[in-house]
Amino acid sequence: MQQNSQPRFKQLVLIGGGHSHAIVLRMFGMKPLPGVRLTLITPASDTPYSGMLPGHIAGFYSHDECHIDLQKLAKFAQAQLYIDRVVDLDLKNHKVICAKRPAVDFDVLSVDIGSTPAIISVSGAAEYAIAAKPVPQLLEHWYQLIKKVTQNPQKPMRIGIVGGGAGGVELALSMQAHLHQILREHQQPIKNLAIHLFQRHQELLPHYHHSVQRLVQQVLTERGINLHLRETVCQIAPQQITENQQNEERFEIKCESGLTVEAQKVFWVTQASASQWLKTTGLRTDEQGFILVKDTLQSSTHPEVFAAGDIATMINHPHPKAGVFAVRQGKPLFENLQRFLLSKSLKPYIPQRQYLSLIGTGDKKAIATRGSLTLPPHKLLWCWKDWIDHRFMERFS
């Protein structure tokens, strides 16, 4: 007598709701694979789209306009959604270890959890600075700051931003634009706001062409943002509060040169680093802790593990940690996950060497740059960027 055995489903688990995984989920919804169970594990039910985040901080987009609803997306992809934090991997037994729920089994795993700013080595930064990532935490602090300035527009506000890459520059310009708008609405002088941007290199945007570096420096100077170039921040320290400063945080930003600047809020937007839990998993990583992947986006040590976005470093094609690459990796990641599950040979993905960057300047203008070609801030460039970003988000509506 024969026993009826249920056909075993293959378990594909996605860790993180980054740009690449959002595209993978959408494509699985359009082209499901019979016999495959899909699971997404992510700490939040929505995920920010990095292209529109500076515009949201500047006040141009609502929260919903610049966030992808992962619950809707998971439902469309017929995927199980677990809102939880991953803390470890048991690669020997093919299990994902979560903070709250029981371990999740997998046959194939993909990691797209982004990166975090490297703040650990600087005294006081982990305790007192607000990291640019994770984004929900950044936005929580930002909303509190908007509320504080709206309620007390007459009070001077000093903000420190550590990191002069594209992220730090866009954050400075976007924050200034929104806070200036609030001050104008309350008929307060815009000099009530001071923003200090710290950069340890001689140039801003070190990975960009020098034509962009010069242009961005000019824009920041014209806007009255205080630039501190060749200044390495070595400590963030809380200041003594006097009686008339009750309920007011104040910090000292101390640099190796001896420069000290006072600020009520310090935002940290430095070089990207990887989540600490990856170090003990057994996956091969680079010096910063990012997962090393082959051209197929597979781990160089564990072929059943894939990685994309900021958390991955392509061995043969190193490139900056930028959202443009995470978006481009979405389709090849989806195709290779499906091919792996079907036991087909995988296709290599080769990222383009030069890519278009549209850098918002906080005033509904943008700078365009590709290779050595740079176009100065213009409203039409912002319209182009806005169109590209909305077109991307429409895919998930």
C-alpha positions in Angstrom: 0.0 0.0 0.0 1.5 3.3 -1.1 1.5 6.3 1.2 0.6 9.7 -0.3 3.5 12.1 0.5 3.0 15.8 0.2 5.3 17.4 -2.4 8.0 19.4 -0.5 8.0 23.1 -1.2 11.3 24.9 -1.6 11.7 27.7 0.9 13.0 31.0 -0.4 13.6 33.5 2.4 14.3 37.2 1.8 16.0 39.1 4.6 15.3 42.9 4.4 13.0 45.0 2.4 15.5 47.0 0.4 15.2 48.3 -3.2 16.4 45.0 -4.8 14.0 42.8 -2.7 11.1 45.2 -3.4 11.7 44.5 -7.1 12.1 40.7 -6.5 8.8 40.6 -4.7 7.0 42.6 -7.4 8.5 40.2 -10.1 7.5 37.1 -8.1 4.0 38.5 -8.0 4.0 38.8 -11.8 5.8 35.5 -12.4 5.3 33.1 -9.5 7.2 29.9 -9.3 5.2 26.7 -8.5 6.6 24.7 -5.6 8.3 27.7 -4.0 7.3 29.3 -0.7 8.4 32.9 -0.4 9.0 34.6 3.0 10.1 38.1 3.7 11.7 39.0 7.1 12.0 42.7 7.8 11.9 45.0 10.9 9.2 47.4 9.5 6.1 47.0 7.3 7.3 49.7 4.9 10.6 50.6 3.4 11.9 54.1 2.4 12.9 54.8 -1.2 16.2 56.6 -0.9 15.7 58.6 -4.1 12.8 60.6 -2.5 14.0 60.7 1.1 15.8 64.1 0.8 12.7 65.5 -0.9 10.6 64.2 2.0 12.9 65.9 4.6 12.7 69.1 2.5 8.9 68.9 2.8 8.1 68.1 -0.9 6.8 64.5 -0.4 4.6 62.9 2.2 5.7 59.8 4.2 3.5 57.5 2.0 4.8 59.0 -1.2 8.4 57.9 -0.5 7.7 54.6 1.3 7.0 51.2 -0.3 4.2 49.3 1.5 5.8 45.9 2.1 2.6 44.3 3.4 0.8 45.0 0.1 3.8 43.9 -1.8 4.2 40.7 0.1 0.5 39.9 -0.4 0.9 40.6 -4.2 3.9 38.2 -4.2 1.9 35.6 -2.1 4.8 35.8 0.4 4.7 35.2 4.1 5.7 38.5 5.9 7.4 38.4 9.3 8.0 41.8 11.0 11.1 40.9 12.9 14.9 41.5 13.2 17.3 38.9 12.0 20.2 38.4 14.6 22.1 35.4 13.1 22.2 32.6 10.5 22.7 28.9 11.1 24.0 28.2 7.6 24.8 24.5 8.4 21.2 23.7 9.2 19.8 26.4 6.8 18.0 28.5 9.5 17.5 32.2 9.9 17.6 33.2 13.6 15.2 36.0 14.5 15.0 38.3 17.6 11.4 37.4 18.5 10.0 34.5 16.5 11.2 30.9 16.0 14.0 30.2 13.5 12.9 30.2 9.8 14.0 27.4 7.5 15.4 28.1 4.1 16.6 26.3 1.0 17.7 29.6 -0.7 18.4 32.8 1.1 18.8 36.4 -0.1 20.0 39.4 2.0 19.2 43.0 1.2 19.4 44.9 4.5 21.3 48.0 3.4 24.1 49.5 5.5 24.5 51.7 8.6 26.9 54.7 9.0 30.2 53.7 10.7 30.1 55.5 14.1 31.4 53.0 16.5 35.0 54.2 16.6 34.1 57.9 17.6 33.7 58.6 21.3 30.1 59.5 22.1 28.8 59.1 18.5 26.8 55.9 19.2 25.1 57.5 22.3 24.5 61.1 21.1 24.5 61.3 17.3 21.5 60.4 15.1 22.6 57.9 12.5 21.2 58.4 8.9 20.3 54.7 8.9 18.1 53.0 9.9 15.9 55.6 8.2 12.8 55.2 10.5 15.0 56.2 13.4 16.3 59.2 11.5 12.8 60.3 10.5 11.5 60.0 14.1 14.2 62.4 15.3 13.6 64.7 12.3 9.8 64.9 13.0 10.6 65.8 16.6 13.0 68.5 15.4 10.4 70.0 13.1 7.9 70.1 15.9 10.4 71.7 18.3 11.2 74.5 15.7 7.5 75.0 14.9 6.7 75.4 18.6 9.7 77.7 19.4 10.7 79.4 16.1 12.3 82.3 18.0 14.9 80.0 19.6 18.2 79.6 17.8 18.8 76.1 16.4 22.3 74.7 15.7 22.6 71.4 13.8 25.8 69.4 13.1 26.0 67.0 10.2 29.0 64.7 10.1 29.9 63.3 6.6 30.4 65.3 3.4 29.3 62.6 0.9 26.2 62.9 -1.2 24.0 61.8 1.7 25.4 64.5 4.1 25.2 67.2 1.5 21.5 66.4 0.5 20.6 66.1 4.2 22.1 69.6 5.0 20.3 71.3 2.1 17.0 69.5 2.6 16.9 70.2 6.4 17.8 73.8 5.8 15.1 74.3 3.2 12.3 72.9 5.4 13.4 74.7 8.6 13.8 78.0 6.7 10.2 77.6 5.5 9.0 77.1 9.1 10.9 80.2 10.2 9.5 82.3 7.4 5.9 81.2 8.1 6.5 82.3 11.7 8.1 85.6 10.6 11.4 84.7 12.3 14.8 85.5 10.8 16.4 82.5 9.0 19.7 83.3 10.8 18.0 81.5 13.8 19.2 78.3 12.1 22.9 77.4 11.8 23.9 74.1 10.0 27.5 72.9 10.3 28.8 70.2 7.9 32.0 68.3 8.8 34.0 66.5 6.2 37.4 64.8 6.9 38.6 65.0 3.3 39.7 68.2 1.6 36.8 67.8 -0.9 33.1 67.1 -0.5 31.7 64.1 -2.4 35.1 62.3 -2.6 33.8 59.6 -5.0 32.6 62.2 -7.6 34.3 64.2 -10.4 36.0 67.4 -9.2 33.6 69.5 -11.3 30.7 68.3 -9.0 32.8 68.8 -5.9 33.4 72.4 -6.7 29.8 73.1 -7.7 28.4 71.5 -4.5 30.8 73.5 -2.3 29.7 76.7 -4.1 26.0 75.8 -3.5 26.5 75.1 0.2 28.6 78.3 0.7 25.9 80.4 -1.1 23.2 78.9 1.2 25.2 79.8 4.3 25.9 76.3 5.5 29.1 76.3 7.6 31.6 74.0 6.0 34.4 72.4 8.0 36.6 70.6 5.5 39.6 68.5 6.5 38.0 68.2 10.0 37.9 64.8 11.5 35.3 64.5 14.3 36.8 62.6 17.2 34.2 63.1 20.0 30.5 64.0 20.6 30.1 65.1 24.2 27.0 66.3 26.1 27.3 69.9 27.4 26.5 71.1 30.8 22.9 72.5 30.9 22.4 75.8 32.7 19.2 76.6 34.6 17.7 78.6 31.7 18.3 75.8 29.3 16.1 73.2 31.0 14.8 70.4 28.7 17.3 71.3 26.0 20.0 68.9 24.8 23.3 70.4 23.8 26.4 68.7 22.5 29.9 69.6 21.6 31.3 68.3 18.3 35.1 68.0 18.9 37.5 67.6 16.0 41.1 66.3 16.0 42.3 69.8 15.0 41.0 71.3 18.3 37.9 72.8 16.6 34.8 72.6 18.8 31.3 73.4 17.6 28.1 73.4 19.8 24.9 71.9 18.4 21.5 70.8 19.7 21.3 67.9 17.2 24.1 65.9 15.5 23.3 63.7 12.5 25.8 61.1 11.4 26.1 60.4 7.7 29.6 58.9 7.3 31.0 56.0 5.3 28.7 52.9 5.3 29.3 49.9 7.5 27.7 46.5 7.7 25.4 45.0 10.4 27.4 43.4 13.2 25.5 40.1 13.3 26.9 39.2 9.8 30.4 38.8 11.3 29.7 35.5 13.0 27.6 33.8 10.3 30.5 32.2 8.4 29.7 34.2 5.2 32.8 35.6 3.6 32.8 39.4 3.9 35.1 42.3 3.0 37.1 44.4 5.5 34.0 46.5 6.3 31.8 43.4 6.9 29.8 43.5 3.6 28.9 40.1 2.0 31.3 39.3 -0.9 29.3 38.1 -3.9 30.2 36.8 -7.3 28.8 38.2 -10.6 25.7 36.0 -10.1 25.1 37.9 -6.8 25.8 34.6 -4.9 27.9 34.5 -1.8 31.5 33.5 -2.7 31.4 30.8 0.0 27.7 29.7 0.2 26.1 29.3 -3.3 22.6 29.1 -1.7 22.9 32.6 -0.2 22.5 35.7 -2.4 23.0 39.3 -1.5 22.2 42.7 -3.2 22.2 46.4 -2.5 24.5 48.1 0.0 25.1 44.9 2.1 26.8 43.2 -0.9 30.2 43.9 -2.3 30.7 42.5 -5.9 34.2 41.0 -5.9 34.9 41.7 -9.6 32.9 45.0 -9.9 33.4 47.1 -6.7 31.2 50.3 -6.8 29.9 52.9 -4.4 27.1 52.1 -1.9 24.3 53.9 -3.8 20.6 53.2 -4.3 21.0 53.3 -8.1 22.9 50.0 -8.0 20.4 48.3 -5.6 17.6 49.2 -8.1 19.6 47.8 -11.0 20.3 44.6 -9.2 16.6 43.8 -8.6 15.9 42.1 -11.9 19.1 40.1 -12.2 18.7 39.0 -8.6 15.1 37.8 -9.3 16.2 35.9 -12.4 19.1 34.2 -10.7 16.9 33.2 -7.7 14.4 31.6 -10.0 17.2 29.9 -12.1 18.8 28.6 -8.9 15.5 27.2 -7.7 14.9 25.5 -11.1 18.5 24.1 -11.1 19.4 26.2 -14.2 22.8 27.9 -14.8 22.9 31.4 -13.5 23.6 34.6 -15.5 26.3 37.1 -14.6 25.3 40.7 -13.8 27.8 43.4 -14.7 27.0 46.9 -13.3 27.6 49.9 -15.6 30.8 51.8 -14.8 29.3 55.3 -15.2 25.9 56.2 -13.9 23.7 59.2 -13.7 23.5 61.0 -10.4 20.8 63.6 -9.7 21.6 65.5 -6.5 18.8 67.6 -5.1 19.7 71.0 -3.7 16.7 71.4 -1.4 15.0 74.1 -3.5 13.3 72.0 -6.2 16.5 72.1 -8.3 19.0 69.4 -8.9 22.6 68.9 -10.1 23.1 66.2 -12.8 26.4 64.4 -13.1 27.6 61.4 -15.2 31.4 60.7 -15.4 33.0 64.1 -16.1 29.8 65.8 -17.3 28.2 68.0 -14.7 25.1 70.3 -15.1 24.5 73.0 -12.5 21.3 73.2 -10.4 18.2 73.6 -12.5 14.4 73.3 -12.1 14.2 71.0 -15.2 16.7 68.6 -13.7 14.6 68.4 -10.5 11.5 67.8 -12.7 13.4 65.0 -14.4 14.5 63.5 -11.0 10.9 63.8 -9.7 9.6 62.0 -12.8 12.1 59.2 -12.4 11.4 58.7 -8.7 7.6 58.8 -9.2 7.9 56.3 -12.0 9.9 53.9 -9.8 7.3 54.2 -6.9 4.4 53.7 -9.3 5.6 50.1 -9.9 4.6 49.3 -6.3 1.3 51.1 -6.1 
